[in-house]
Amino acid sequence: MRHVLAATILAFAVPASAQSAIRALFVGIDNYKYSEPGTPNAGFKNLRGAVADSARIKDALRDAYGLDLDQPAGGCASSNAVSTTLTDACATRDAIMTELARRINQSVTGDTILFYYAGHGSRIRDTKDYDQPSGSSATTLPYDARGPDDDHIVEILDREFKRVRNRATSKGVNFVTIFDSCFSRTALRAFGPAKRSLVDEGEARSAPWRDFGGVTRVPAAPDQVSGSGYWVHLAAADEREMAREVAVDRTVGTRAGVFTSALAATLRVMPAATFDDIIAEVRRVVQERGISAQTPQIEGETLATMGGVGRTTTLLSAQPGGVGVELQAGILSGVSVGSTYALFGDSTTALRDGAAALATGTVSAVDNLRAMITLDAPPAQPLPARLVARERQHSFGATQMRVRIDALTPSSRQMIADALVTSHVAILAEPAQYIVSTTDTADTLGAILTHDKQIMVQLGALAAPGFGDQLRGVFEKLAHVNALLALRTDPTKTAVSFCIDNDLDYDVFSCPAPTGPKGRREIAVDKRAKITVTQTGTMPRYVYVFGIDDALGINQVVPEPGTTDPPLQPGKPSWYPVEPNTSGTYRFVTIATTDPIQGAALQQDRAGARDMATCSTTLDRLLCAAASGTRDSQAVRVGTWTASVTNVVVKGGAAP
């Protein structure tokens, strides 16, 4: 009998747009050029199910999406206008990278590139670059990898795939990767953690570590890439797990990857589901088949659909609790008491406008990592074990910002007052922190000003139908910024140090001195900079860095949105490339915690524009003052975590 989740999603499945194209590259490698026993001491053997898996996933994609994929041509390579398949001796490093570049060149905005790989995965140690928290890079082994006389890396590093991915997404092309190999969760990122001993539940697709002393020929790819394309990575196993292949009684091959088999079955019954729902079903199938030591993973824009568009909505995981529903996020992810949520059985439904919720409720208790939702009414049926929560109304509690109205005529003042009266976070009171004013002699255009009358956000015409919503929305964005910055703790007791500079070669253990006047840290707009975080505490910490721009935008910088880095070990540094594209004053909030948080919940879009040159105004002091070591008394500290704020001026023109 079909699983309930699959049946529910299939009932309202909507196919990808007919206007967009899906192009694919399939790679399956069983027989390697330098594997044992042909190459003594190679450390890895050939596989028996990877080539067949590439055929299995193609069959599933044909059934699910009606794709006209290439057919076998009698050799190790085949190709048509839609896809290319490379197996065994044809799947060399150069062939794989060349074909990916060719498919991207053929694609335009809205198209999707799908790259499937089945074969060996491995890692190399990073003892020099420190651009990965775990101290190693995940690698994919093409047919010609690990030659005994190689003096360079032939296997494909995670950072190389990341550069390919960034090239696609910056062009507006979606990039979907599916890896059935060991340690494959981080195959598109610049790290891969330590090995884990597992019970043998089938043959593993892994090659041993290799130590290249941290010397690599591929620079790290920039994390911040503009473009409308999304990326999603589906992986057979967590970074500490091995991907298994087991014996099967099938028409295609005698062995099959556990992950590929489950994914192929899932795609056939729920093709239009979000990737988040697809991987949830794949995990269920893998566990149901008795593979306890392999957990399929997902990273990237998980709420997108195959061939569809990316989704920026934040959904949170939840599960039924003793007296309500437990939300898998808390204070450190922006959850607050009094906020209301709608609960769904899957993310596909949660994203559909007008979808009926299984239940609704209000956050009644919250700590740093969890929150309890009290339901408004008993659900009509027992809630499923997996729930997806979508926020309906955010509560800012008792925190309210004091506002003064400054307009020329009574009618204009009344229009502003009417718009403010329904705000949850702004009240008319003195001493005012902000001013809502008109900015033209006709008294018709509104703006929000700081206390010293610097324009912060332009609002447009007071009489416009959306003026009230815009005004309230900006103040809510301000409240989100204030709540994030209020998390800061005593700067003398932070667990992680933060540094940023345009000098890409600076020592990761020693931050360059600020170069701006009065000790300001300055970097240049549209020029690559290096962020370094260094563990100064005594226990491993998960590290998150958020950049707050002048227009109230909050962007997750570390780790890359959609990903989860392993905890940074004591005494260890890690660095990340960034490239700010607007000038102004940025505030970088660095949070270090013993438990992971859902950083995506803290992001928000920009609300306007303001060119600040220094942190000297009332607003600057409100948002930036971390040097004194004070923190908002209303920000309750629960658990083991620290937060610090660093001010950085991004200047136009040449680097300082």
N, C-alpha and C positions, 0 to 999 in steps of 0.2 A: 504494500500500500504506500502511495506517495506520501512523503513527509508533509506535515501541515504547512510549514513555512513555504515550501516549494509550491504547494497547491494554491496558497493564498496569493503569492506574488504572480503566479501564472495567470490568475483570474483577471488581472488588470495590466498585463504586460503590454508595453508600448514599444514597437521596434525602433531601432536607431533611425535617424533622419535619412531619407533616401538621397539627400543632397550630398552627404558626406561619404567618403570612401574609406574602407579598411584595407590596409596593405600589411602583409605579414612576412616574417622570416622565421623558419622553423629549423632548429639545429638539434640533431640527435647523434650522440657519439657513443658507440660501444667499444670499438677497437681503436686504441691509441697507438701512435707511431713509436712512442718510447715507453710503453708500459711493460710490466713483467708478464711472462718470463723472458721476452725478447731482449729487454734491457735490464740486466741484473742491478739490484739495489734501487730500482726506480721508486719503490715504495707504494705503488698502486697497480691494480690489475684492470683488465678490461671488464666492461659491463655486459649485460645480456638483455636489458629491456629498454634502453634509452632510444634506440632507433625506432622500435615499435611504438614507444610513447609518442614520438613526433607524429606518427601516423594516426594514433588514437585521438590526439587532441585536434588534428585536422578534421577527422571525421565528425567530431563533436561540434566544431565550429561551422562546418557545412550544414549540419542539421539545425543548429541553433540560430544562425544568422543568414543562411542561404548564400554563403560565400562561394565563389567559383575559384577554389584553391587549386594549385598545381597538382598534377597527377604524376606518380612515379614514372621515370623515363628509362628505367633499366640500369642506371648507374647510381652514383652516390650524390647526384645533384639533379634537380628539376626546377623549372621556373615557368611562370606565365605572368600576365599583366598584374595579377593580384598578389601572388606570393612566390616565395622561393624556399626550397628545402635543401639543406646541406647535411649530409651524414658522413660519418667516418672520415675517410681520407680527403673528402671535399671540404670538410669543416675546419679549414686552417684559420689561423688568426687573421691573416690578410683577407681571406674570402669573407669571413663574418663581418669584419669592420667595413669592407668595401660595399657589401650588400646593404648594410644598415644605412650607410651614407647615400646610396643610390635610391633607396626607398624614401628617405626623407626628402631628397631633391625632387622626387615625383609628386610629393604631397603638398597640399595647400591648406590654408586655415580651415579648421573644422574636421580635417581628415584624422585618421587614427593609424598609428604604426603599432603592430603587435609583434613582439619578439619572444619566441618560445625557445627555451634551452633545456635539454636533458643530457646530463653527463656528469663528469667529476667536478666538484668544487673544492677549493682549498683556501689557504691564507698565507700571507707573508708577514714577517715581523717588521714592525716600524720602530727602529731604534734611533732614528735621527730626525725625522720630519715633525713628529708630534701633531699631525693633523687628523688624528683619530683617537678618541678617548680610550679605546681598548688596547692600543699599541700594536694593532695588526690591520692588514688590508685583506678584504675578501677577494678571491680570484676565481675566474672561470677558466677551465682548461680546454683550449681548442685541441684539435687532433695533433698538432705539432708541438705541444707544450712539453716542458721538462726534458729537453735534449741533454744528454750527459756532457756535451761540450759547449752548451750555451753560456755566453758571458753576459747575457741580458735577459730580461723577463719576456717570455713569449706568451705566457698565459695573460688573460685580459683582466686588468685590475678594475675594481669597483669604480674608481674615479674616472676611468676611461669610459665606461658605460654612462656615467653621470654626465660627462661632457656631450656624449651623443644625445642623451635625453634632453639636456638643456638646449641643444641646438634645435631639436624638434619643437619643444614647448615654446621657445622664444619666437618660433615661426608660426605659432598658433596651432601646431599639430599635436594631437594627443599621443602619449607614448605609454603603452601598456607592455609590461614585461612579465613573463611567467617562467620561473626557474625551478626545475625539478632536479636539484643538486644539494649537496650537503652545505650547511652554514650559509644558506642562500637568502636569508632574510635581508642581509645588508649588501646584496650584490650590486646595488646601484649607488652605494654610499661608500664613504671612505673609512670604513672600519669593519672588523669582524672579530669577535671575542674568543675567549679561551675554549679549549676542547672539553667536552663532557663525556664521561664514560657511560655507555648505554648497554642495555641488554640486547643481544643480537636478535632482532626480529625480522631478519632478511638481509640481503646484501646491501651495503652502504655505498653511496655515490660520493666518496671523499678520497682525496689525495692528502698525504701528510704535509705538515707545515714546511715552508721553505724560508730560509733566512737570507735575505739580500742586504742585510745591514742598513736597511732604511733607504738605500739608494734606489730611486726609481726614475724612470725617464718621462713620467707623466705628471705634470703639475696638477694640483687640486683644482677642481672646477668651481667657479663662483656659485654661491648658494642663491643669490638674489638675481633672478633672470626674468626680464619682462616678457610678456607674451600671454596669449589667452589659452594656450594648450595646457591640459592637465597631464599628470603622470600618475601611474599606479603600478606597484610592483607586488605580484603574488609569488609567494615563496613556499617551497615544500616543507621547510623546517625552520625553527628558530635558530639564532646564531650559535647556540650551544648544542644543536641537535644534528643528527644525520638523517638524510633522506633515504628511505628504504625502497627496494624493489623486491617483489615477491613472485613466486610461481603462480601462474594463472592458466586457466583452460580457456583460451580465447582463440579466435581466428587470426588475430594479429599478434604474432610472437608468443613465446612461452613464459615470458616474465614481463612484469609491468611495474611502473612506479606507483606506489601507494597514493601519492598526491595527484598525479596525472589522472589516474583512474577515477578518483573521487571528483576531481574538477570536471572531467568530461561528462560524467553522469549529471552533475549539478547544472552545467550549462545547458544541457538538453531540456531540462524541465523548468528553468527559471532564467532565460536569456536576458530579459530586460530588467532584472534586479540590479540593485546597486552592488558594487564590488564588495562592500561591507557585508551585505546579506549573502552573497555568493560564498565568501570565505567562511562565514559562520556555518553554512550548510556543509561545506567541505570538511571542516573540523568535526562536525557531528558524524559524518560518514566515516572518516578515518578512525575516530574513536569507536564507532560501532563495529568496525572490522577488526578491533582488537589491537591496533597499533598504538600503544600507550606512550611511547617515547618519541613521538613525532608530532609537532604542532604546526600546521600550516599557518603562515603569517601574511600580513598585508601592510603596505605603507603607501603614502601618497594621498591623493584626493579620493578617499575611500567611498564617498557618496556619489561618485560619478557612475555612469553606466557605459557598457561597451559601445563605442561609436557615438555616444551622447555627449552632453556638455558637462563641464565641471560644476560642482556645487560647493558653495562656501558656507552653507548653513552649519551651525554647530549642533550636533546631537551628542547626548551623553548616555553612557551605558548604565543600566539599572537592573535590579532584580528584586523579586518579592522578599520582604523581610517579615519579622515577627508580627509587627503591628501596622505595617504600611509597606512602603517600597524604599529600598536603599539605593541612593544615587552614588555611582562610583566616581564622585568628584566632590570637592569641598571648597573651603575658603581660598586655597591656593590656586584653584581654577575659576574663581570668581563667583561661586555659588553663595547665595545669601538667604538668610531666614526671611520668610514671607514671599519669596519668589514662587510663581506657579508654573507647573509643568503638565504637559499632556503626555501620556504613555502609550506606546505602540508596540506591536510584536516584532516589527522589523523596520529598518531604515527606509526601505522603498516606500512603505505606506506613510511613514512619518513625514516624508518630503512631499507627498501628494496633497495639493491644495484641497481643502474640504474633507479630508479623510477623517473618519470617525475614530476617536481615540478609544482604547480599551478602558482607560480610566484617566481621571485628572486629580491633581492634588497640589498641596502647598508645602514648601520646605518648612519643617517645624524644628529641626535641630541640625547643626552643621559643625564639623570640625575641619581640620586642614585638608583631609583627603576624602571624607565621606559626608553624606547628608541623608537625613531621613525625610521622606515625603509622606505626609498624612493625606490619605485619599479623601476626596470630597464626598464620595458615596461608595458603598460596596460594589465591586465590579459585577456585571451580569454573569460572567463565567470566571473560573479560577484563572489568574494571570499566568502566562508562560514563564519559564525560568529565565529566559532572555528577554529583556525589555529595552526599548530605546526611548529616551526622554527628550522632548523638545520644549524649550522654555516658551511660555506664553506671555508672562509679564515679569520683568525683573524688579525686585524690591531693593531699594537703597537704604532701608531702615530709617533711622532718625537723622541721617546725614542730609542736610539741606544747605544749598549755597545761597548766600544773601545777595539780592539783586536790587538795583535802583533803575528806575525808568527815567530817561533823559530825552524828551522829545519836545518840539516847538509848540504843538497845538494840543488841546484837550482830546480831540478825536484820535490823534495818533497815539497819545498816551493810553487811551482807553483800549485801542486795538491791541497794544502790547500787553496791557494788564489782562485782557480777556484770554490771550494766548497763554499767559503764565499761570492762570488760576488753576488749570488742570495738571500742572507739572508736579511730579512726585519729588523732585530734587531741588527746585528753586523756589524761593519765597521773596516777597518784597520786604526788605529789612535793612537796617543800618547797624554797624558800618558795612557798606556794600563791598563785596568781593568782585562783582562784575556789574557792568552797566549795559542795559539794552537801550540803544539810542538810534535816532535817525541820522543819516549822513549826508543829506542833500538839502538844499534850501527850500525845496518843495515839501519837505517833511514827509516823504513817502517811502524812502528806502531804509531798511533796518540793518543793524549790525550789533554784534556783541563785542564790548570793549573791556579791557582790563580796568582796574581801579584808576590807573593813571592815564586812561583814555587813549590807549593804543588799540587800534582795531585788531581784533582777534579773528572773527569770522564774519564775512558778509552774508546777510540773510535775504536780500532782495526786497520786493515791494510788500509793504504791510498789508495791502488789500488783496494780495494774491491768495487763492484758495488754500494753498499749502503752507502759508506762513506760520501758522500756529504749530503744525506738526514739525516744521523745520526747527523752530525755536526750541520746542521741547526736546527734540532729538539731539540738538547740539548740547543742551545742558545734561542730558543723560550720558552723552559721550564724555563730557567733562567729569561726570561723576565716576564713570568707569576708570578714567585716567587717574583721578584722585585716589580711588580705592586701590589701584595697583601700586601707586607710589607710596601709599600709606602702609604697605607691607614692610617697608624698610625697617631693619633692625639696627642695633648698635654697630657702626662701621668698624669698630675695633675688634669685633668678635665674628666677623663674617668668615664663612668656611671656604670661600672661593674668591680669588682676586680677578679683576677685570682690567683689560688693557686694549686699546685700539690705536692704530697708527698707520700712516701711509707707507712707512718703511716695511716692506714685506720681508725683509731679512733680519728684523730685530730679534734678539735672543728671547725665546719664549719664556725664559726664567727671569728676564729683566725688562721691565716696561720703560720705553724711552720717556724722558721728561717732557711735560707739556711745552709746546712752542709758542702758544699765543700769549697776548698781553695779560698781566695779572694772573698768570698761571693757568690760563684756559687751555684745555685740550682741543686742538683743531685738526681737522682733516679736510681734504678737498672733495668737492662734488664730482661725480662721474669719474672717480679714480679709485682703483681697487685699494682696499685697506685690509689689514689683518687684525681680527679680534682674537685675543688670547685669554683663556680662562685657566687658572692654575689652582689646583687643590691645596689649600692651606690648612684643612682640618685634619682630624685624626681618624675619620671613617669615610668610606665611599659615599659620594653624593651624586645625585642626579642634578645636572646643571641646566638652567634655562635662562636665556637672555632675551629680553623684549625691548624693541626700539620704539620710542614714542616721539612722533614728529610734531612740528608746530601746528599741524592741522588736526590734532587729536587722534591721528591714526596710531594704532598699536599693532606692531608686527613682530611675530616670533622670529628671532634671528638664530638662536641656538636652542635645541637642534633644529634642523631644517623642518618646516611645517610638514606634518604628516608622518614624521619619523620619531623614533624613541632611541636615543643614545644610551649605552650602558652607563652605569655610574662611574664617575671619574675617581680614580684611586688616589689616596693621600700622597702628596708630593708630586703628582703628575700634572703636566700641562696638556692642553689641547688647543688648536687654533682653527679659525674658520674665516674664509674670505667673504667680504661684503663690499658693496659698491653703492653708496647712497646716491640717489638720482635727483634730489632736491636740496637746496641750501637751507640753512636755518639752524636752530638749536634742537638737538636730539637729546633725549634722556634715555639712557640704557639701564634697565632694571635687571639685575642678576639675582636669580633665586637658586639656592642650593638646598636640596632636601634629601632626606634618607629614603623617601618613597617617590615614585614617579607621579606626575600630575598631568592633567589634560590641558596642555598649554594652549591648544587651539581655542579653548573657550574664552581666553583672555584677549584675543585679537579683535580689532574693530577697524572699520574703514575710516578714511580721512573725512573730516567734517568741514574743511575750508582751507584757507591758506593765510599764513602770517609770517613775515620775514623778521625774525628776532636775531639781533646780532650779539646780545649778551644776556646773561641771566641776572638782570638787575631790576626788573619791574615787579609789581605785586604778584602777578601771575607766575613769573619765574620763581620768585621766592616760595610761592605756594607749592609749585610742582617740583622744584629742583633742590630745595634745601635739605641735603643729606649730610653735609659736612659737620653739622652740629651734633649729629648722633641722636637727634630727637625723632620720635615717630608718633603717628596718630594713636591716641589712647583708645580709640574706638576699634582699632584693628586687633582683634583677639589673637594671641599667639598660642597655637596648639601644636604639639609635636616638635620634632627636631628639624629646624630649617632656619635659614638666614636670607635676608634680602638687602641689597645695596643699590644705590642710584648713582650713576656717573653722568655728568653733563658733558656733551661734546658739541662744538660748533662746527658745522659743515659749511665751508666757504666756497663760493664760486671761483672759477679761474684756476690758476696753478696751485699745486700743493704748497702748504706752508713750509 
